[in-house]
Amino acid sequence: MASSTQSFVDWFVNNGGEFSSELVKVVDDVEGMGRGLVAVKDIEPSDTLFTIPRSLILSTKTSAFKDKLGEQVYAQLHNGDIASWTPLIMAMCWEYNQGSASKWHPYFSVLPNDFSSLMFWPQQDLELLKGTTVVDRIGTQDIEAEFERVKGVIEKHQDVFGDSSKYTLDLFKRMGSLILSRSFTVVDWKPEEEEEEEASDDEDEEIDLRTSVDVVSMLPMADILNARSGSANAHTEYEEHKLRMIALKKIKAGEQVFNTYDDPPNSDLLRRYGHVDYVPLSEDGEYMGNQNDVAEIPADLILETALPDASEKVKERRVEFLLDECGEDVFELSHDDAVPELLKICVVLFTMPEADFKKHEKSRKVPKASAFSPENAELLSKVINERIAQYGSVLEDDISKLDQRDSLTRNHFNALVLTVGERRILKKALDQLQHTDHASKKQRVE
Ligand SMILES: C[S@@+](CC[C@H](N)C(=O)[O-])C[C@H]1O[C@@H](n2cnc3c(N)ncnc32)[C@H](O)[C@@H]1O
């Protein structure tokens, strides 16, 4: 174990953390996933692996940063968006810059400096993601703009921040990326009766609570756990004074302890965490990837194919109706639902004659997915083929490249896993549409 890892475990235990070293150990590089937790003997369900005292949580509530800065200046760090992470990023930058004077110094020493998440990909690697929609969600410009905004506050309040040159864009991005890949949502402890009262309160308030920056927290030790879809065998329980990591099932000696990151598709895994899931999807192990992948089809692409010659005004009305009545203008296709009902409804809506559409516009009645015809299936197949073409390479070629994993860079491999996964779903949708088409043609003949 690296000495920084040992110092971190010692710090954890000396500050009220309980670590069941008879059950688990921290390993510096486990299965190519970086640090992780591994069972040293057979673990039973409900066994406690470690507990974290609430005082060790790093958040805007536990750092002295807010008090040092004062309410008024602290408020300037918010950009008006309750879910903004800027105050937490700044609290973490401030703690980090305190060096060994910070309570969390040994924790910072084991946090990564380098990231393989999309924000850190060079442009030429991002081009490997052609066809995906995740490139529009990386947020590099947003974080750079946010740093420019808070720089003024830092320079104006050097009494709190100290040397402003220590607050760099790199540090700001590092802390933002750590939150993105390791934070937890931790709400204050409430007795059961209060919890029940709150549950019956306004739903909006609940949402605020979950997205508010005050509950986004860094949990030393809990964030050592890696994740892989279908492998979660431990989870965190929240108690009054501590958080407890418990085993959910039997974990054999030598096996890794896995948390869940809520099963995101590979696009989000790569954007937030910098890795992809590449596990068998079929029993024979022929298909590998992420069961939770999604491929997106924007309504605009359907509209262009369905009504290529219609005026902008006509197109706008159809999209507006779709958004108002169905709430979506991008459709997510998944392994379990390759041709979702809403996608069918969209095609029906976009292809119906103007006179029929006017009736729907008037009644605000959404057409039924059962109205999806073989002609609709043909049109949707055309759209999906166009969508596949946007990836700019041949799927079968890319699948065979995956077999030569050792000759690929990590980014190249991950990009292939992602783009192959998305196209496989699109192909699945094509297959299903072909079956719909054949089935209905057969029915018509009979
Ligand atoms: C919450 S941290 C887990 C601890 C981390 N391995 C470390 O060294 O500190 C999440 C990071 O671990 C890595 N990771 C987690 N699960 C992984 C997996 N299945 N495959 C590859 N890397 C993984 C990724 O770098 C991710 O950003």
The ligand as a MOL file (V3000), in Angstrom:
LIG
                    3D

  0  0  0     0  0            999 V3000
M  V30 BEGIN CTAB
M  V30 COUNTS 27 29 0 0 0
M  V30 BEGIN ATOM
M  V30 1 C -15.5000 7.1980 -6.5730 0
M  V30 2 S -13.9450 7.0340 -7.3120 0 CHG=1
M  V30 3 C -13.4430 5.4290 -6.8380 0
M  V30 4 C -12.0110 5.4340 -6.2920 0
M  V30 5 C -10.9580 5.5880 -7.3280 0
M  V30 6 N -10.6950 4.3260 -8.0130 0
M  V30 7 C -9.6380 6.0960 -6.7190 0
M  V30 8 O -8.5750 5.6620 -7.1560 0
M  V30 9 O -9.6930 6.9760 -5.8870 0 CHG=-1
M  V30 10 C -14.4360 6.9160 -8.9840 0
M  V30 11 C -13.3070 6.7340 -9.9710 0
M  V30 12 O -12.8130 5.4060 -9.9020 0
M  V30 13 C -12.5510 4.8770 -11.1920 0
M  V30 14 N -13.4730 3.7600 -11.4400 0
M  V30 15 C -14.5530 3.4270 -10.7130 0
M  V30 16 N -15.1600 2.3400 -11.2210 0
M  V30 17 C -14.4610 1.9660 -12.3040 0
M  V30 18 C -14.5840 0.9210 -13.2960 0
M  V30 19 N -15.5810 0.0430 -13.2680 0
M  V30 20 N -13.6620 0.8700 -14.2840 0
M  V30 21 C -12.6430 1.7530 -14.3550 0
M  V30 22 N -12.4650 2.7740 -13.4650 0
M  V30 23 C -13.3670 2.8770 -12.4600 0
M  V30 24 C -12.8100 6.0280 -12.1830 0
M  V30 25 O -11.5900 6.6910 -12.3960 0
M  V30 26 C -13.7660 6.9310 -11.4150 0
M  V30 27 O -13.6850 8.2750 -11.7900 0
M  V30 END ATOM
M  V30 BEGIN BOND
M  V30 1 1 1 2
M  V30 2 1 2 3
M  V30 3 1 2 10
M  V30 4 1 3 4
M  V30 5 1 4 5
M  V30 6 1 5 6
M  V30 7 1 5 7
M  V30 8 2 7 8
M  V30 9 1 7 9
M  V30 10 1 10 11
M  V30 11 1 11 12
M  V30 12 1 11 26
M  V30 13 1 12 13
M  V30 14 1 13 14
M  V30 15 1 13 24
M  V30 16 1 14 15
M  V30 17 1 14 23
M  V30 18 2 15 16
M  V30 19 1 16 17
M  V30 20 1 17 18
M  V30 21 2 17 23
M  V30 22 1 18 19
M  V30 23 2 18 20
M  V30 24 1 20 21
M  V30 25 2 21 22
M  V30 26 1 22 23
M  V30 27 1 24 25
M  V30 28 1 24 26
M  V30 29 1 26 27
M  V30 END BOND
M  V30 END CTAB
M  END
